[in-house]
């Protein structure tokens, strides 16, 4: 499956997070894990689109480098949100405190899922699904 299709499929699952029992630690853990996967898929998809645009600096870049290149290339990338996502994704591997998990889930639901949706919509508008399916 292409990076785009994986991104789209994982987001389809993550979209249902608000419908779950958010007080359940197991559910919180699942949402955090799905968010981390979605972020991973997002930055790798962005790397592919940047390569398509001829931005070879992104080809071997780190997530931070890809986000910076995407911000410089696309007018729809909210750099501060994506860098915050990167920090939260990195911190999510070490979430042992239930209050921290609840805070992260709230940010994922309120800020990050809408940003993932926005990226999907903007990339489809810019490239079309046919081209994205080959990325």
Secondary structure, DSSP 4 states (H G I P E B T S, - for coil): --HHHHHHHHHHHHGGGGGS-TT-HHHHHHHHHHHHHHHHHHHHHHHHHHHHTT-GGGTT--HHHHHHHHHHH-TT--HHHHHHHHHHHHHHTT---HHHHHHHHHHIIIIIHHHHHHHHHHHHHHH-HHHHHT-
